[in-house]
Every structure is written in structure tokens, then in C-alpha cells.
Amino acid sequence: MSFFTVVSYKGGVAKTTTAVHLATFLQRLGPTLLIDGDPNRGVLSTWGAAGGLPFAIVDESRGAYEARKYEHVVIDTEARPGSADFTTLSQGCDFMIIPAVPAKLETAALGLTIMAARKQGLSNSKFRVLMTKVPPSPETDGPELRRELESEGIPIFAAEIPRLKAFEHAVSAGVAICDLKGNVQAKRGWAAYEAAWQEIDAGLLAPAAGQGAKRHG
């Protein structure tokens, strides 16, 4: 069984979008559960209400009981979890994903999230930053954040998620972007998330958890 946590100290960074698309990818490898730990129940009440997602979804009160039935578990956390919650999430997961929007006003919260991860003793093989809502060229926020993180030795996915309206359409339709019909951006959006999860699957990010998600599938 593999456990993945998606966490951020800042809302609006595509945390739930990332959790949904990770779970969609993992479902293709084996039965997958998404635990909706956000108080707003973003997956259950908004995205998952239409019943178009390919994996099982429960709230955090049922998560501990349901998780044993699945090969992969993804936890969508609340924004800025408390220190005790962060400790539990850190100790219980095989890999932690930290979504981050490349914008100067967002970097303070990203720094707090990374500090919290390292305070829990998470090594670079146990967590990684995923840049989301990355604006197209010639905007430079994406490359600038990547250079900053790399210069500080902070692990970051090679893949990055572009800023696309198609993700909003996918939420409205209640599906992952790969199942969004008639949208020219959908293929690009899914390819970006798939590239990130292929990094995990190849065992590049979480050697401590085995050779990636395939080992658990």
C-alpha cells in the first residue's frame, strides 16, 4: 500500500486539483482511495458530486477504516494544517507533494510549508515541490521560482502544470481533465500531470517507499 499526501500552507495553489489527478493516475495502476481532508470538502462536495471521477472518495472521518481496502491512498489536506496534523501526515505518508504557484506573493507560504516538512525530518527523497498554474512565456515567474528552489537545494518536479482554463471546466464537469470532452487544452493538462506522476513511478522521487508507485501496484 502506498500513501501520498498533497499539502500546502496556502490555498488556491491547485492542491485539490493535484490530489484528484494523482489519484486518477494511480487508479490506472491499482484501486485508489482519495481521502478528502479539506474542511471545505472540495472533492466530495464540488468535484466528486457528479460521480465522474474514477476512484473512491471518502472524508477524513472514514479514511482510516477505508484505506486498508486499497492499494494507493491520496490525502487532500486542509490548507495550512496544524503542527500536530502535519506531524501525522508526514509520518504516515510515503511521499509528500507540495503544490506551488510561481508568483512572488505565494513564496512565503511555500517557504513555511517546506520548513514544516523539514522540521518533521522529511528528506529530499520524501517530498517535492510541484509548480502549478505556471504562466506561459514570456512571463518569467516559473523559471525564476525553479532557479530559486534549485539554488536552495529544494527538491522540485521536472514537470510543471500550466495555467489552463480547462482545469476549471473539468471541475465544473466533475471529471479529471483527461476525461474532459471537446476541450483542446485537456490533452496538454493531463500530459503535464502524467509527466509528474511518471517521475514518481520511475522511482526518481521516493526510493524510501520502494521503486515508485509500480512497486505497490
Backbone as CSV, one residue per row, in Angstrom:
resi,resn,N_x,N_y,N_z,CA_x,CA_y,CA_z,C_x,C_y,C_z
1,MET,0.846,-1.190,0.000,0.000,0.000,0.000,0.880,1.238,0.000
2,SER,0.519,2.239,-0.794,1.277,3.489,-0.848,0.389,4.648,-0.431
3,PHE,0.956,5.566,0.351,0.239,6.748,0.830,0.918,8.012,0.295
4,PHE,0.117,8.874,-0.319,0.613,10.143,-0.834,-0.179,11.277,-0.185
5,THR,0.514,12.318,0.228,-0.125,13.479,0.836,0.138,14.698,-0.030
6,VAL,-0.913,15.471,-0.286,-0.783,16.732,-1.019,-1.064,17.848,-0.019
7,VAL,-0.079,18.707,0.212,-0.187,19.660,1.314,0.364,21.018,0.907
8,SER,-0.241,22.080,1.456,0.253,23.438,1.245,-0.247,24.320,2.372
9,TYR,0.551,25.314,2.728,0.124,26.301,3.722,-0.611,27.460,3.062
10,LYS,-0.927,27.314,1.786,-1.604,28.373,1.042,-2.714,27.759,0.204
11,GLY,-3.902,28.351,0.263,-4.977,27.921,-0.611,-4.789,28.469,-2.016
12,GLY,-5.552,27.934,-2.967,-5.503,28.440,-4.326,-4.291,28.042,-5.127
13,VAL,-3.613,26.967,-4.705,-2.399,26.535,-5.416,-2.621,25.232,-6.182
14,ALA,-3.887,24.886,-6.432,-4.234,23.656,-7.154,-3.932,22.407,-6.331
15,LYS,-4.071,22.526,-5.011,-3.836,21.373,-4.133,-4.842,20.260,-4.419
16,THR,-6.125,20.608,-4.435,-7.144,19.597,-4.691,-7.058,19.086,-6.123
17,THR,-6.797,19.969,-7.065,-6.617,19.548,-8.462,-5.485,18.540,-8.569
18,THR,-4.409,18.786,-7.850,-3.264,17.879,-7.864,-3.627,16.535,-7.243
19,ALA,-4.333,16.559,-6.112,-4.740,15.306,-5.469,-5.644,14.483,-6.379
20,VAL,-6.586,15.150,-7.040,-7.510,14.449,-7.938,-6.760,13.800,-9.099
21,HIS,-5.810,14.508,-9.675,-5.125,13.950,-10.839,-4.087,12.906,-10.453
22,LEU,-3.509,13.015,-9.261,-2.653,11.931,-8.769,-3.481,10.671,-8.572
23,ALA,-4.638,10.814,-7.946,-5.495,9.657,-7.712,-5.975,9.052,-9.025
24,THR,-6.253,9.886,-10.014,-6.665,9.383,-11.327,-5.560,8.559,-11.959
25,PHE,-4.326,9.043,-11.863,-3.191,8.296,-12.405,-2.992,6.981,-11.655
26,LEU,-3.030,7.028,-10.327,-2.783,5.829,-9.531,-3.875,4.783,-9.726
27,GLN,-5.096,5.228,-9.973,-6.194,4.289,-10.205,-5.895,3.396,-11.407
28,ARG,-5.125,3.880,-12.353,-4.756,3.090,-13.523,-3.749,2.003,-13.164
29,LEU,-3.089,2.172,-12.014,-2.136,1.168,-11.551,-2.760,0.182,-10.577
30,GLY,-3.811,0.607,-9.879,-4.467,-0.246,-8.891,-5.541,0.531,-8.157
31,PRO,-6.402,-0.167,-7.395,-7.501,0.501,-6.687,-6.989,1.632,-5.791
32,THR,-7.594,2.804,-5.934,-7.103,4.016,-5.279,-8.219,4.717,-4.516
33,LEU,-7.871,5.222,-3.333,-8.794,5.981,-2.494,-8.263,7.389,-2.312
34,LEU,-9.137,8.383,-2.461,-8.786,9.752,-2.116,-9.516,10.120,-0.832
35,ILE,-8.751,10.545,0.181,-9.325,10.999,1.437,-9.412,12.514,1.398
36,ASP,-10.633,13.025,1.451,-10.870,14.465,1.392,-10.754,15.031,2.799
37,GLY,-9.576,15.586,3.109,-9.323,16.124,4.436,-9.507,17.614,4.542
38,ASP,-9.935,18.246,3.453,-10.157,19.686,3.471,-11.515,19.975,4.106
39,PRO,-11.591,20.885,5.083,-12.887,21.204,5.706,-13.950,21.635,4.710
40,ASN,-13.529,22.211,3.576,-14.483,22.629,2.553,-14.989,21.459,1.713
41,ARG,-14.384,20.282,1.914,-14.773,19.080,1.162,-14.812,19.378,-0.338
42,GLY,-13.702,19.929,-0.837,-13.625,20.333,-2.229,-13.846,19.194,-3.205
43,VAL,-13.390,18.004,-2.862,-13.571,16.866,-3.768,-14.982,16.320,-3.648
44,LEU,-15.413,16.049,-2.433,-16.713,15.413,-2.226,-17.876,16.311,-2.629
45,SER,-17.822,17.592,-2.245,-18.989,18.449,-2.444,-19.012,19.134,-3.802
46,THR,-17.861,19.318,-4.390,-17.817,20.056,-5.649,-17.434,19.150,-6.802
47,TRP,-16.201,18.667,-6.780,-15.671,17.910,-7.908,-16.318,16.535,-8.010
48,GLY,-16.379,15.832,-6.888,-16.850,14.457,-6.919,-18.352,14.291,-6.877
49,ALA,-19.090,15.377,-6.698,-20.543,15.260,-6.576,-21.185,14.696,-7.835
50,ALA,-20.563,14.938,-8.987,-21.126,14.463,-10.249,-20.872,12.975,-10.487
51,GLY,-19.982,12.394,-9.690,-19.721,10.963,-9.822,-18.893,10.584,-11.027
52,GLY,-18.135,11.552,-11.577,-17.371,11.260,-12.781,-15.913,10.928,-12.549
53,LEU,-15.480,10.881,-11.295,-14.087,10.556,-11.011,-13.916,9.040,-10.907
54,PRO,-12.769,8.510,-11.351,-12.618,7.056,-11.472,-12.189,6.321,-10.209
55,PHE,-12.011,7.032,-9.103,-11.512,6.422,-7.875,-12.512,6.655,-6.743
56,ALA,-12.306,5.964,-5.637,-13.188,6.118,-4.475,-12.798,7.367,-3.684
57,ILE,-13.806,7.989,-3.048,-13.585,9.204,-2.262,-14.314,9.067,-0.928
58,VAL,-13.623,9.384,0.165,-14.270,9.437,1.481,-13.744,10.649,2.228
59,ASP,-14.466,11.077,3.279,-13.929,12.160,4.093,-12.976,11.568,5.133
60,GLU,-12.292,12.455,5.845,-11.227,12.001,6.739,-11.743,11.149,7.896
61,SER,-13.007,11.303,8.271,-13.547,10.519,9.380,-13.623,9.035,9.042
62,ARG,-13.719,8.703,7.762,-13.806,7.311,7.321,-12.506,6.795,6.729
63,GLY,-11.553,7.700,6.541,-10.341,7.337,5.831,-9.568,6.181,6.432
64,ALA,-9.398,6.199,7.761,-8.611,5.157,8.418,-9.219,3.772,8.238
65,TYR,-10.537,3.706,8.161,-11.209,2.423,8.027,-11.217,1.937,6.583
66,GLU,-11.335,2.876,5.652,-11.451,2.508,4.243,-10.102,2.246,3.584
67,ALA,-9.043,2.876,4.079,-7.750,2.838,3.403,-7.229,1.423,3.200
68,ARG,-7.499,0.536,4.160,-6.959,-0.821,4.085,-7.467,-1.603,2.877
69,LYS,-8.514,-1.120,2.239,-9.104,-1.829,1.101,-8.425,-1.487,-0.224
70,TYR,-7.497,-0.542,-0.196,-6.964,-0.006,-1.452,-5.448,-0.161,-1.536
71,GLU,-4.951,-0.159,-2.764,-3.508,-0.250,-2.985,-2.829,1.111,-2.843
72,HIS,-3.553,2.171,-3.191,-2.992,3.517,-3.143,-3.968,4.450,-2.432
73,VAL,-3.426,5.328,-1.609,-4.242,6.298,-0.879,-3.638,7.680,-1.075
74,VAL,-4.491,8.624,-1.478,-4.084,10.018,-1.650,-4.863,10.861,-0.643
75,ILE,-4.164,11.709,0.104,-4.813,12.564,1.092,-4.750,14.008,0.629
76,ASP,-5.928,14.598,0.419,-6.026,16.029,0.122,-6.236,16.743,1.447
77,THR,-5.230,17.454,1.914,-5.256,18.034,3.252,-5.952,19.390,3.253
78,GLU,-6.231,19.869,4.444,-6.710,21.238,4.583,-5.563,22.202,4.327
79,ALA,-5.893,23.431,3.941,-4.867,24.462,3.793,-4.294,24.794,5.172
80,ARG,-3.010,24.876,5.250,-2.271,25.152,6.480,-2.703,24.247,7.628
81,PRO,-2.368,22.968,7.560,-2.692,22.069,8.667,-1.925,22.455,9.928
82,GLY,-2.513,22.161,11.092,-1.844,22.433,12.353,-0.597,21.583,12.500
83,SER,0.241,21.946,13.461,1.519,21.244,13.625,1.326,19.765,13.930
84,ALA,0.342,19.449,14.751,0.085,18.043,15.081,-0.392,17.286,13.849
85,ASP,-1.280,17.911,13.070,-1.762,17.281,11.845,-0.624,17.087,10.856
86,PHE,0.254,18.090,10.758,1.362,17.990,9.826,2.295,16.847,10.232
87,THR,2.501,16.687,11.529,3.333,15.579,12.006,2.733,14.245,11.607
88,THR,1.425,14.091,11.811,0.757,12.840,11.456,0.843,12.583,9.962
89,LEU,0.587,13.613,9.167,0.631,13.475,7.717,2.030,13.113,7.249
90,SER,3.038,13.719,7.840,4.426,13.469,7.440,4.855,12.047,7.769
91,GLN,4.512,11.606,8.960,4.940,10.281,9.406,4.175,9.156,8.702
92,GLY,2.958,9.466,8.266,2.124,8.413,7.702,2.205,8.248,6.208
93,CYS,2.864,9.174,5.503,2.857,9.081,4.041,4.180,8.558,3.504
94,ASP,4.103,7.971,2.324,5.304,7.537,1.625,5.946,8.685,0.867
95,PHE,5.091,9.624,0.414,5.626,10.740,-0.345,4.699,11.939,-0.200
96,MET,5.285,13.133,-0.059,4.522,14.365,0.092,4.755,15.269,-1.112
97,ILE,3.656,15.778,-1.660,3.711,16.686,-2.794,3.268,18.065,-2.322
98,ILE,4.062,19.084,-2.636,3.772,20.456,-2.229,3.525,21.292,-3.479
99,PRO,2.262,21.543,-3.835,1.982,22.391,-4.997,2.354,23.843,-4.698
100,ALA,2.825,24.549,-5.721,3.228,25.945,-5.533,2.983,26.725,-6.813
101,VAL,2.316,27.873,-6.677,2.108,28.769,-7.812,3.311,29.700,-7.902
102,PRO,3.929,29.815,-9.072,5.104,30.692,-9.203,4.703,32.161,-9.278
103,ALA,4.521,32.741,-8.126,4.200,34.164,-8.019,4.834,34.678,-6.733
104,LYS,5.350,35.875,-6.766,6.116,36.394,-5.634,5.308,36.423,-4.341
105,LEU,4.015,36.687,-4.426,3.187,36.738,-3.228,2.942,35.354,-2.633
106,GLU,3.245,34.304,-3.393,2.976,32.944,-2.941,4.181,32.304,-2.249
107,THR,5.364,32.869,-2.429,6.574,32.183,-1.998,6.720,32.103,-0.483
108,ALA,6.153,33.047,0.251,6.259,33.000,1.712,5.564,31.759,2.261
109,ALA,4.358,31.479,1.767,3.631,30.293,2.228,4.348,29.020,1.807
110,LEU,4.931,29.029,0.617,5.695,27.864,0.168,6.872,27.618,1.104
111,GLY,7.550,28.698,1.489,8.671,28.555,2.414,8.248,27.969,3.746
112,LEU,7.092,28.374,4.252,6.587,27.826,5.512,6.281,26.343,5.388
113,THR,5.715,25.938,4.253,5.395,24.529,4.040,6.664,23.693,4.001
114,ILE,7.663,24.174,3.301,8.931,23.442,3.198,9.607,23.372,4.561
115,MET,9.577,24.477,5.315,10.157,24.466,6.661,9.461,23.440,7.540
116,ALA,8.134,23.363,7.430,7.390,22.391,8.231,7.763,20.968,7.839
117,ALA,7.929,20.716,6.551,8.307,19.379,6.092,9.675,18.989,6.633
118,ARG,10.605,19.909,6.576,11.958,19.603,7.038,12.008,19.504,8.561
119,LYS,11.162,20.256,9.241,11.097,20.156,10.702,10.673,18.754,11.120
120,GLN,9.863,18.107,10.281,9.425,16.737,10.568,10.475,15.709,10.174
121,GLY,11.608,16.169,9.664,12.683,15.250,9.308,12.526,14.620,7.942
122,LEU,11.662,15.192,7.094,11.483,14.625,5.763,12.719,14.914,4.912
123,SER,13.307,13.875,4.369,14.458,14.045,3.489,13.978,14.467,2.107
124,ASN,14.923,14.854,1.256,14.574,15.274,-0.095,13.949,14.151,-0.914
125,SER,14.128,12.916,-0.490,13.532,11.792,-1.216,12.084,11.549,-0.802
126,LYS,11.606,12.298,0.203,10.250,12.073,0.722,9.259,13.177,0.344
127,PHE,9.745,14.271,-0.232,8.809,15.317,-0.647,9.383,16.045,-1.848
128,ARG,8.490,16.714,-2.580,8.942,17.505,-3.719,7.900,18.569,-4.057
129,VAL,8.394,19.712,-4.497,7.528,20.814,-4.909,7.071,20.585,-6.346
130,LEU,5.782,20.806,-6.588,5.227,20.741,-7.937,4.727,22.134,-8.315
131,MET,5.322,22.737,-9.324,4.861,24.054,-9.765,3.549,23.909,-10.530
132,THR,2.547,24.691,-10.123,1.225,24.638,-10.719,0.815,26.028,-11.215
133,LYS,-0.190,26.052,-12.090,-0.685,27.318,-12.652,0.461,28.152,-13.225
134,VAL,1.385,27.473,-13.894,2.566,28.147,-14.437,2.166,28.962,-15.671
135,PRO,2.430,30.260,-15.662,2.048,31.100,-16.804,2.961,30.846,-17.996
136,PRO,2.452,31.106,-19.195,3.262,30.866,-20.396,4.332,31.934,-20.572
137,SER,5.320,31.619,-21.401,6.307,32.611,-21.805,5.571,33.728,-22.556
138,PRO,5.994,34.973,-22.407,7.278,35.435,-21.862,7.280,35.732,-20.370
139,GLU,6.204,35.407,-19.643,6.229,35.607,-18.193,7.343,34.755,-17.584
140,THR,8.035,35.290,-16.605,9.249,34.644,-16.100,9.105,34.075,-14.694
141,ASP,7.891,34.133,-14.113,7.731,33.687,-12.725,8.103,32.212,-12.557
142,GLY,7.741,31.384,-13.537,8.038,29.961,-13.438,9.523,29.670,-13.396
143,PRO,10.284,30.098,-14.410,11.736,29.869,-14.378,12.417,30.478,-13.167
144,GLU,11.931,31.630,-12.715,12.556,32.274,-11.549,12.362,31.445,-10.285
145,LEU,11.150,30.918,-10.078,10.919,30.088,-8.891,11.734,28.805,-8.971
146,ARG,11.803,28.209,-10.153,12.591,26.979,-10.303,14.057,27.227,-9.956
147,ARG,14.615,28.299,-10.469,16.017,28.614,-10.162,16.216,28.838,-8.673
148,GLU,15.271,29.539,-8.041,15.390,29.825,-6.605,15.372,28.542,-5.784
149,LEU,14.425,27.647,-6.086,14.331,26.396,-5.337,15.557,25.521,-5.561
150,GLU,16.006,25.432,-6.806,17.175,24.604,-7.100,18.426,25.145,-6.419
151,SER,18.542,26.474,-6.358,19.718,27.070,-5.726,19.754,26.788,-4.224
152,GLU,18.561,26.592,-3.632,18.480,26.301,-2.204,18.447,24.809,-1.911
153,GLY,18.602,23.999,-2.945,18.627,22.556,-2.756,17.281,21.946,-2.419
154,ILE,16.203,22.622,-2.792,14.856,22.126,-2.510,14.411,21.246,-3.667
155,PRO,13.944,20.043,-3.404,13.552,19.139,-4.494,12.321,19.655,-5.226
156,ILE,12.348,19.564,-6.552,11.260,20.072,-7.372,11.044,19.142,-8.564
157,PHE,9.798,18.909,-8.909,9.490,18.099,-10.082,10.059,18.767,-11.329
158,ALA,10.556,17.964,-12.257,10.929,18.483,-13.572,9.673,18.921,-14.322
159,ALA,8.592,18.162,-14.164,7.313,18.511,-14.792,6.710,19.709,-14.075
160,GLU,5.910,20.480,-14.809,5.173,21.584,-14.204,3.808,21.679,-14.866
161,ILE,2.843,22.190,-14.107,1.457,22.207,-14.546,1.116,23.597,-15.078
162,PRO,0.729,23.698,-16.342,0.451,25.016,-16.919,-0.850,25.620,-16.413
163,ARG,-0.946,26.907,-16.491,-2.170,27.619,-16.151,-3.147,27.481,-17.324
164,LEU,-4.223,26.716,-17.109,-5.177,26.429,-18.173,-6.607,26.575,-17.662
165,LYS,-7.464,27.185,-18.449,-8.883,27.268,-18.119,-9.530,25.890,-18.102
166,ALA,-8.935,24.957,-18.814,-9.510,23.614,-18.914,-9.662,22.955,-17.552
167,PHE,-8.807,23.290,-16.589,-8.939,22.701,-15.254,-10.228,23.165,-14.587
168,GLU,-10.601,24.430,-14.794,-11.866,24.923,-14.244,-13.045,24.210,-14.902
169,HIS,-12.945,23.953,-16.202,-14.008,23.241,-16.905,-14.125,21.807,-16.400
170,ALA,-12.990,21.198,-16.069,-13.008,19.826,-15.555,-13.720,19.762,-14.206
171,VAL,-13.481,20.749,-13.349,-14.167,20.798,-12.056,-15.674,20.915,-12.273
172,SER,-16.063,21.813,-13.165,-17.488,22.016,-13.438,-18.141,20.754,-13.973
173,ALA,-17.396,19.993,-14.781,-17.924,18.761,-15.355,-17.828,17.579,-14.399
174,GLY,-17.078,17.755,-13.307,-16.930,16.678,-12.329,-16.059,15.538,-12.805
175,VAL,-15.061,15.841,-13.658,-14.183,14.804,-14.191,-12.737,15.251,-14.076
176,ALA,-11.819,14.287,-14.174,-10.411,14.635,-14.328,-10.225,15.201,-15.728
177,ILE,-9.191,15.984,-15.914,-9.021,16.679,-17.183,-8.834,15.713,-18.345
178,CYS,-8.332,14.519,-18.079,-8.155,13.542,-19.150,-9.487,13.040,-19.692
179,ASP,-10.563,13.233,-18.939,-11.899,12.797,-19.367,-12.777,13.967,-19.793
180,LEU,-12.175,15.142,-19.932,-12.925,16.318,-20.358,-13.067,16.294,-21.876
181,LYS,-14.275,16.238,-22.356,-14.533,16.097,-23.778,-14.601,17.462,-24.474
182,GLY,-14.090,17.501,-25.704,-14.238,18.676,-26.547,-13.452,19.890,-26.113
183,ASN,-12.393,19.716,-25.343,-11.582,20.847,-24.897,-10.156,20.659,-25.423
184,VAL,-9.696,21.613,-26.192,-8.400,21.462,-26.856,-7.235,21.503,-25.873
185,GLN,-7.454,22.065,-24.685,-6.380,22.155,-23.689,-6.267,20.903,-22.822
186,ALA,-7.276,20.043,-22.873,-7.340,18.921,-21.941,-6.144,17.989,-22.079
187,LYS,-5.773,17.692,-23.307,-4.652,16.772,-23.529,-3.363,17.329,-22.940
188,ARG,-3.161,18.620,-23.118,-1.951,19.246,-22.578,-1.948,19.221,-21.057
189,GLY,-3.098,19.509,-20.449,-3.178,19.499,-18.993,-2.921,18.129,-18.405
190,TRP,-3.504,17.104,-19.002,-3.297,15.750,-18.494,-1.857,15.303,-18.700
191,ALA,-1.271,15.639,-19.858,0.114,15.247,-20.127,1.054,15.825,-19.081
192,ALA,0.761,17.044,-18.610,1.616,17.671,-17.602,1.552,16.916,-16.289
193,TYR,0.336,16.573,-15.830,0.223,15.801,-14.592,0.782,14.393,-14.770
194,GLU,0.528,13.792,-15.901,1.037,12.443,-16.137,2.560,12.422,-16.095
195,ALA,3.196,13.462,-16.636,4.658,13.540,-16.598,5.170,13.597,-15.167
196,ALA,4.463,14.335,-14.309,4.872,14.398,-12.901,4.766,13.037,-12.250
197,TRP,3.654,12.341,-12.481,3.485,11.038,-11.831,4.391,9.977,-12.418
198,GLN,4.803,10.146,-13.672,5.786,9.223,-14.235,7.125,9.363,-13.516
199,GLU,7.425,10.560,-13.021,8.650,10.725,-12.228,8.573,9.900,-10.951
200,ILE,7.420,9.900,-10.304,7.228,9.074,-9.117,7.299,7.605,-9.498
201,ASP,6.605,7.244,-10.563,6.508,5.850,-10.993,7.874,5.273,-11.344
202,ALA,8.743,6.116,-11.856,10.075,5.661,-12.237,10.994,5.495,-11.028
203,GLY,10.501,5.865,-9.844,11.311,5.702,-8.641,12.334,6.798,-8.469
204,LEU,12.145,7.937,-9.167,13.119,9.012,-9.070,12.949,9.835,-7.809
205,LEU,11.733,9.783,-7.213,11.447,10.702,-6.122,11.385,10.058,-4.760
206,ALA,10.940,8.819,-4.681,10.688,8.233,-3.367,11.322,6.863,-3.222
207,PRO,12.655,6.771,-3.297,13.279,5.470,-3.150,12.998,4.810,-1.819
208,ALA,12.746,5.600,-0.783,12.469,5.022,0.527,11.148,4.272,0.546
209,ALA,10.260,4.629,-0.374,8.947,3.985,-0.429,8.939,2.834,-1.414
210,GLY,10.108,2.483,-1.950,10.166,1.440,-2.967,10.470,2.093,-4.294
211,GLN,10.398,1.346,-5.364,10.701,1.869,-6.671,9.464,2.481,-7.303
212,GLY,8.906,3.499,-6.643,7.793,4.228,-7.207,6.488,3.509,-7.041
213,ALA,5.456,4.070,-7.654,4.108,3.551,-7.476,3.952,2.163,-8.047
214,LYS,4.747,1.800,-9.065,4.566,0.491,-9.688,4.822,-0.636,-8.703
215,ARG,5.722,-0.407,-7.787,6.030,-1.451,-6.827,4.790,-1.840,-6.021
216,HIS,3.923,-0.856,-5.784,2.762,-1.072,-4.971,1.565,-1.530,-5.775
217,GLY,1.663,-1.429,-7.112,0.516,-1.728,-7.967,0.327,-3.190,-8.206
